[in-house]
């Protein structure tokens, strides 16, 4: 049976269409012959999303965007997409738009909800969230950044011009500082050259002193060990003296306590004013008696014989 050219063309178109559809499903990681899972999402801004952009879950392509249009009733951007029916798109799942609009690489990412939640029905609405567009923010801030960069460059150019002028002027502070620094370096070099022999002798003396110190310490630190023994003996003697001093201090504290408490003669004398006054009066009378005896010894000796005295 002869097949006409029209049938051949029709069959070719049908086969090409089937291959095209299967190729699209293959590149979108969708089942070749199973039905897809169609869903809808609404965004305030599409962010450059167009039909054919991929839909990902955890970085894996699971579908593609079918169409993007603006809703006449809400004014929002409606995104229709389909995913692999085996993906558990449950309640709590939300969609975000990612990628770089300036580079034409835009995608829609799905963050799946809890696995125990109910599955969103076919054609159901998926929640959306807004993510920051890095390129958009950079584009928005670019004029201000360029203005700041121009300002910094102008200030830097002014500073460089002032520095160049200061360096070029012989009377400038920088030139004087550099000249002073150069002169100081020359003086230091001259001093080092003149004192090199003395520095060498000082180093030699230092080596000799180190050797003498090693000899004084003795082999294996015998001198140091002897010195440490002497110090230990001295510290032990000092400790004994401190203990005796502590005992003496305690006795002195006891004596002072007794004096403060009025114990003993000195304690009574210190704490009893009447005893002090009586002793003072007695001493006053005795002093008056001695004075009168010195003035009139005959009053006391006229009745006494020489024999009585001896």
Secondary structure, DSSP 8 states (H G I E B T S, - for coil): ----HHHHHHHHHHHHHHHHHHHHHHHTT--SSS--EEEEEEES--TT--TT-EEEETTEEEEEEEEEEE-TTT--EEEEEEE-TTS--BTT-EEEEEEETTTTEEEEEEE---TTS-B--TT-EEEE-----HHHHHHHHHHHHHHHHHHHHHHHHHHHHHHHHHHH-TTSHHHHHHHHHHHHHHHHHHHHHHTHHHHHHHHHHHHHHHHHHHHHH-GGGHHHHHHHHHHHHHHHHHHHHHHHHHHHHHHHHHHHHHHHHT-HHHHHHHH-HHHHHHHHHHHHHHHHHHHHHHH-HHHHHTT--HHHH-
